[in-house]
Amino acid sequence: MLDTKLQRYQALIIALTWFSYASVYMARKPPSVAKADMATELGASASVMGMVDTAFLLPYAFTQLLVGPLSKRLGPRLMMSVALVGCGLSTMWLGSASSIQTIMVMLFFSGIFQAVAWPNCVQSLTPWISDQSRGTVFGLWSTCQSLGGVLGTSIAVRLLAEGGWRTVFAPAAAFAMLCGVVFFVLMRLPHEVGLPAPSESSARNASAAAAASAAAAAATEAPRAPLTTAEALRIPTLVNFAAAFFFVKMIRYSLMMWLPMYFHLAMGYDQTSAGYLSTTFELGGAMGSPLIGVITDRFFGGRRVPAVCTATALTAGALLLFYLTAGWGYYVNGFFVLLAGLCVQGPDTMISGPISADLGELDGRKASAITAGLLNGMGSLGSVMQGPFIGALVDYLGWMSVFPAVVVLGLLSSLVLLPALAVERARYAAKSTANANVA
């Protein structure tokens, strides 16, 4: 009976958090679909529309740095509910905006509320999932991002064709607010319903072994002082991965924010076709995250650096092929954009997750938090910079300069990882030699 109750609650919380975070991505997509008509009606240049992106992404990046302590104090249920309702209200208001300045203010608040959603979703879901199944659950759960984006884009495209750009925001906004209310009513942590947390059960099962390991380590090693930021920057290859993540995020957000407008204004597709075509990028991303894990294990023997280096190079290749075959038609365009989304999502997932943890644990250092902060900080900077960068390119060099520039970003993301590739090869060679000597 207890197991049945636990399973029911696990299913409920997984579904609740999946739809809640999908609603965030649904609300994030309409501005990019409406961008071309919005710029025309309000008389905004591409550079100004780039700053509109920044008005959303800059508070989004900074709020992520500050939300953790507040979430611990107020709890994920309240924080997530407020975030979803706030996201819905600020998104809804975009449809009645009479100036670019008003749009930027609403997107500023939307960025704050959306930044609150991710950590509180994770904080809500994690206690219900055991350590053993966490990788599988989170891998499947993360599809809410790409599928929410695809759904948000598809609905916005349909409404844009039927009622104009001011109509595209209401459904996503209403759904986010509904999810906020439902989340507040239904969300519970295990101890609130009298159940043991699966995550804590896993931890208790491992505690004896962990205690023994810690005692052995303490007997043989001197305690290490926490790393400072300056010391963390000297961790081998961290700077390389930070630079690569900067370029990867620039590429991802350039395509996420500008593809519908690019397809419409640069390639001549009608707005409905342009909007639907842009969803192929996120469909590719939905496949990219799980695929790079399989490829890393099967073809690279678990070595993440060559897998990421290869994926970034393939991203540049897919973008170049899109540019060279741009006149070949709708389906060819969609294929290469899907391929670019598949290739670029893998490095994003790897650098922000496993590689960040690996770097923090090098030489026995427990510095995963600081390496994650440095890498995600550089990634956030890249996402913020793409708006002014693409806007300036369009205003000064024209739309046809956009994809060559993004191809260069892809090449740079691969080139900056070449030193990391050399370091990893040397590390594996040394490990193989040591194992051979022991044998």
C-alpha positions in Angstrom: 0.0 0.0 0.0 2.8 2.4 0.8 4.6 1.6 -2.5 1.4 2.2 -4.4 0.9 5.6 -2.7 4.5 6.5 -3.4 4.2 5.6 -7.0 1.1 7.6 -7.4 2.8 10.7 -6.0 5.9 10.2 -8.1 3.8 10.1 -11.2 1.9 13.1 -10.1 5.0 15.2 -9.3 6.8 14.2 -12.5 3.8 15.2 -14.6 3.2 18.3 -12.6 6.7 19.6 -13.0 6.9 18.5 -16.6 3.9 20.5 -17.6 4.9 23.4 -15.4 8.3 23.8 -16.9 6.9 23.1 -20.4 4.6 26.1 -19.9 7.7 28.3 -19.3 9.1 27.4 -22.7 5.7 27.9 -24.2 5.7 31.4 -22.9 9.3 32.0 -24.1 8.6 31.3 -27.7 5.9 33.7 -28.9 8.1 36.9 -28.8 10.5 35.3 -31.3 7.6 34.3 -33.6 6.1 37.8 -33.3 9.5 39.6 -33.7 9.2 40.6 -37.4 5.7 42.0 -37.2 6.5 43.6 -33.8 9.5 45.4 -35.3 7.5 46.6 -38.4 4.5 48.0 -36.4 6.6 49.7 -33.7 9.4 50.9 -36.0 12.3 49.0 -34.5 15.6 48.1 -36.2 17.2 44.7 -35.9 19.7 46.2 -33.3 16.8 47.4 -31.2 15.1 43.9 -31.4 18.5 42.5 -30.3 18.3 44.6 -27.2 14.7 43.3 -26.7 16.3 39.8 -26.4 18.8 41.2 -23.9 16.0 42.8 -21.8 14.8 39.2 -21.2 18.1 37.3 -21.0 20.1 39.6 -18.8 17.7 39.5 -15.8 17.3 35.8 -16.5 21.0 35.2 -16.1 21.4 37.3 -13.0 18.3 36.0 -11.2 19.7 32.5 -11.5 22.6 33.5 -9.3 20.3 34.9 -6.6 17.3 32.7 -6.4 18.9 29.7 -4.6 18.8 31.1 -1.0 15.3 32.5 -1.4 14.0 29.2 -2.7 15.4 27.4 0.4 13.7 29.9 2.7 10.3 30.1 1.0 10.1 26.5 -0.5 9.7 25.4 -4.1 5.9 25.2 -4.0 5.4 28.9 -3.3 8.3 30.1 -5.4 7.3 28.0 -8.5 3.7 29.1 -8.3 4.6 32.7 -8.0 7.1 32.3 -10.9 4.5 30.7 -13.2 1.8 33.3 -12.4 4.2 36.1 -12.8 5.5 34.7 -16.1 2.0 34.4 -17.4 1.0 38.0 -16.4 4.1 39.6 -17.9 3.7 37.5 -21.1 0.0 38.4 -21.4 0.8 42.1 -21.1 3.0 42.0 -24.2 -0.1 41.8 -26.4 -1.2 45.2 -25.3 2.2 47.0 -25.5 2.3 50.2 -27.4 6.1 50.7 -27.5 9.3 48.8 -27.6 10.1 50.2 -24.1 7.0 48.6 -22.7 7.8 45.3 -24.3 11.4 45.4 -22.8 10.0 46.1 -19.3 7.6 43.2 -19.6 10.3 40.9 -20.9 12.6 42.0 -18.1 10.0 40.8 -15.5 9.4 37.7 -17.6 13.1 36.9 -17.5 13.1 37.2 -13.7 10.1 34.9 -13.2 11.3 32.3 -15.7 14.7 32.2 -14.1 13.0 31.3 -10.8 11.2 28.3 -12.4 14.1 26.0 -13.2 15.8 25.5 -9.8 12.4 25.2 -8.1 11.3 22.6 -10.5 14.4 20.6 -9.8 14.0 21.2 -6.1 10.4 19.9 -6.3 11.2 16.8 -8.3 14.5 15.6 -6.9 13.2 14.4 -3.5 10.8 12.0 -5.2 13.4 10.3 -7.4 16.0 7.8 -6.1 19.6 8.2 -7.0 19.6 5.1 -9.1 16.8 6.2 -11.4 17.6 10.0 -11.4 19.6 10.0 -14.7 16.8 8.2 -16.6 14.0 10.2 -15.1 15.7 13.6 -15.6 16.7 12.6 -19.2 13.1 11.9 -20.1 11.8 14.8 -18.0 14.0 17.3 -19.8 12.0 16.8 -23.0 9.6 19.4 -21.5 12.0 22.1 -22.7 12.1 21.2 -26.4 8.5 20.0 -26.6 7.2 23.0 -24.7 9.1 25.2 -27.1 7.8 23.4 -30.2 4.2 23.6 -28.9 4.6 27.3 -28.0 5.9 28.1 -31.4 3.2 26.1 -33.2 0.4 27.8 -31.4 1.9 31.2 -31.8 2.4 30.7 -35.6 -1.2 29.7 -36.0 -2.5 32.7 -34.0 -0.1 35.1 -35.9 -1.6 34.0 -39.2 -5.2 34.4 -38.0 -5.1 37.4 -35.7 -1.8 39.2 -35.9 1.1 39.4 -33.5 -0.8 40.8 -30.5 -2.8 37.6 -30.2 0.1 35.2 -29.9 0.8 35.7 -26.2 -2.5 34.9 -24.5 -2.7 31.1 -24.7 0.8 30.5 -23.4 0.3 33.1 -20.7 -3.0 31.6 -19.6 -1.5 28.1 -19.5 1.5 29.2 -17.4 -0.9 30.9 -14.9 -3.1 27.8 -14.8 0.0 25.6 -14.1 1.0 28.0 -11.3 -2.4 27.6 -9.6 -2.4 23.8 -10.1 1.2 23.5 -8.9 0.3 25.4 -5.6 -2.7 23.1 -5.0 -1.1 19.7 -5.8 2.7 20.0 -5.2 3.9 18.3 -2.1 7.2 17.0 -0.8 7.5 13.5 0.5 7.5 14.4 4.2 4.4 16.5 3.7 2.3 13.4 2.8 4.0 11.1 5.3 6.2 9.2 2.8 10.0 8.6 3.0 11.9 10.4 0.3 13.4 8.0 -2.2 16.4 10.2 -2.5 17.0 10.1 1.2 16.6 6.3 1.3 19.3 6.0 -1.4 21.5 8.3 0.6 21.0 6.2 3.8 21.8 3.0 2.0 25.1 4.5 0.8 26.0 6.3 4.1 28.0 3.5 5.6 30.2 3.1 2.6 30.6 6.8 2.3 31.5 7.2 5.9 34.1 4.4 5.6 35.5 6.0 2.5 35.7 9.4 4.1 37.5 8.0 7.1 40.0 6.3 4.9 40.6 9.5 2.9 41.0 11.5 6.1 43.6 9.1 7.4 45.7 9.4 4.2 45.1 13.0 3.0 45.4 16.4 4.5 42.2 18.4 4.3 41.8 20.7 1.3 40.9 24.4 1.6 37.9 25.5 -0.5 38.9 26.8 -3.9 38.8 30.5 -4.7 37.6 31.7 -8.1 41.1 32.5 -9.1 42.3 29.0 -8.2 39.3 27.4 -10.0 40.3 29.3 -13.2 43.6 27.5 -13.0 42.0 24.1 -13.2 43.3 22.5 -16.4 40.9 23.0 -19.4 38.2 24.9 -17.4 38.9 28.1 -19.3 38.7 26.2 -22.6 35.3 24.8 -21.7 34.1 28.2 -20.4 35.0 29.7 -23.8 33.4 26.8 -25.7 30.2 27.2 -23.6 30.1 30.9 -24.4 30.1 30.2 -28.1 27.7 27.2 -27.8 25.1 29.4 -26.0 25.5 32.2 -28.5 24.7 29.8 -31.3 21.7 28.2 -29.5 20.1 31.4 -28.5 20.8 33.1 -31.8 18.9 30.4 -33.6 16.1 30.2 -30.9 15.5 33.9 -30.9 16.0 34.8 -34.6 15.1 31.8 -36.8 11.4 32.7 -37.5 12.4 36.3 -38.4 15.4 35.1 -40.5 13.3 32.6 -42.5 10.6 35.2 -43.1 12.8 38.3 -44.0 15.9 36.7 -45.3 14.6 33.7 -47.1 11.1 34.9 -48.1 9.0 32.3 -46.4 5.5 33.4 -45.3 5.3 33.8 -41.5 3.4 30.6 -41.0 5.9 28.5 -42.9 8.8 30.3 -41.2 7.4 29.7 -37.8 6.8 26.0 -38.3 10.2 25.6 -40.0 11.9 27.1 -36.9 10.6 24.3 -34.7 12.9 21.8 -36.4 15.8 23.3 -34.4 14.2 22.4 -31.1 13.1 19.0 -32.3 16.8 18.4 -33.1 17.7 19.6 -29.6 15.2 17.1 -28.0 17.2 14.3 -29.7 20.6 15.8 -29.0 20.7 15.6 -25.3 20.2 11.8 -24.9 22.1 11.0 -28.1 25.4 12.5 -27.0 25.4 10.3 -23.9 25.0 7.2 -26.1 27.7 8.4 -28.5 30.1 9.2 -25.7 29.8 5.8 -24.2 29.7 3.8 -27.4 32.2 5.5 -29.7 34.5 7.4 -27.4 34.8 5.0 -24.5 33.2 7.4 -22.0 35.6 10.2 -22.9 33.5 13.4 -23.0 36.0 15.9 -24.4 36.4 14.3 -27.9 32.6 13.8 -28.1 31.9 17.5 -27.3 34.7 18.6 -29.6 33.3 16.5 -32.4 29.8 17.7 -31.8 30.8 21.4 -31.9 32.6 20.8 -35.2 29.6 19.1 -36.6 27.4 22.0 -35.5 29.6 24.3 -37.6 29.3 21.9 -40.5 25.5 21.6 -40.3 25.2 25.4 -40.2 27.6 25.8 -43.2 25.6 23.2 -45.1 22.4 25.0 -44.3 23.9 28.2 -45.7 25.2 26.6 -48.9 21.9 24.8 -49.6 19.6 27.6 -48.5 18.0 27.7 -52.0 17.2 24.0 -52.1 13.8 24.3 -50.5 11.8 24.0 -47.4 12.6 20.4 -46.4 16.3 20.6 -47.0 16.4 23.8 -44.9 14.5 22.0 -42.1 16.8 19.0 -42.2 20.0 21.0 -41.7 18.4 23.2 -39.0 17.3 20.0 -37.2 20.8 18.6 -37.6 22.3 21.9 -36.1 19.9 21.6 -33.2 20.8 18.0 -32.6 24.6 18.7 -32.7 24.6 21.9 -30.6 22.4 20.6 -27.8 24.7 17.8 -26.9 27.7 20.1 -25.9 25.3 22.3 -24.0 24.1 19.4 -21.9 27.6 17.9 -21.4 29.4 21.1 -20.5 26.7 22.3 -18.1 26.4 18.9 -16.4 28.9 16.0 -16.4 32.0 18.0 -17.6 31.3 20.7 -15.0 31.2 18.0 -12.3 34.3 16.3 -13.6 36.3 19.5 -13.5 35.2 20.3 -10.0 36.3 16.8 -8.8 39.8 16.8 -10.4 42.6 15.8 -8.0 40.0 15.2 -5.2 38.8 18.8 -5.1 35.2 19.2 -4.1 34.6 22.3 -6.2 31.7 21.2 -8.5 29.6 24.2 -7.3 32.2 26.8 -8.3 33.1 25.2 -11.6 29.4 24.9 -12.4 28.9 28.6 -11.6 31.9 29.7 -13.7 30.8 27.6 -16.7 27.1 28.6 -16.5 28.1 32.2 -16.0 30.0 32.2 -19.2 27.2 30.4 -21.0 24.7 33.0 -19.8 27.0 35.8 -21.0 27.0 34.2 -24.4 23.2 34.0 -24.5 22.9 37.7 -23.5 25.5 38.8 -26.1 23.7 37.1 -29.1 20.9 39.8 -29.2 23.1 42.8 -29.8 25.5 40.8 -31.9 22.9 39.5 -34.4 21.0 42.8 -34.4 24.2 44.7 -35.3 25.1 42.2 -38.0 21.7 42.6 -39.7 21.7 46.4 -39.5 25.2 46.8 -40.8 25.9 43.8 -43.1 22.4 42.5 -43.9 20.6 39.2 -43.1 22.9 37.1 -45.3 25.8 37.8 -42.9 24.0 36.0 -40.0 24.7 32.3 -40.9 28.4 32.8 -41.9 28.9 34.5 -38.5 27.2 31.7 -36.7 29.3 29.2 -38.6 32.4 31.0 -37.3 31.0 30.8 -33.7 30.7 27.0 -34.3 34.3 26.7 -35.5 35.5 28.8 -32.5 33.6 26.6 -30.1 35.5 23.6 -31.5 38.9 25.2 -31.8 39.1 26.4 -28.2 38.6 22.8 -27.1 41.6 21.5 -28.9 44.0 22.2 -26.0 41.5 20.3 -23.7 41.5 17.4 -26.1 45.3 17.3 -25.9 45.2 17.4 -22.1 42.7 14.6 -21.9 44.7 12.4 -24.2 47.8 12.9 -22.1 45.7 12.1 -18.9 44.4 8.9 -20.4 47.8 7.9 -21.7 49.3 8.4 -18.2 46.4 6.4 -16.6 46.9 3.6 -19.1 50.7 3.5 -18.4 50.0 3.4 -14.7 47.5 0.6 -15.0 50.0 -1.4 -17.2 52.8 -1.0 -14.6 50.5 -2.2 -11.8 49.5 -5.2 -13.9 
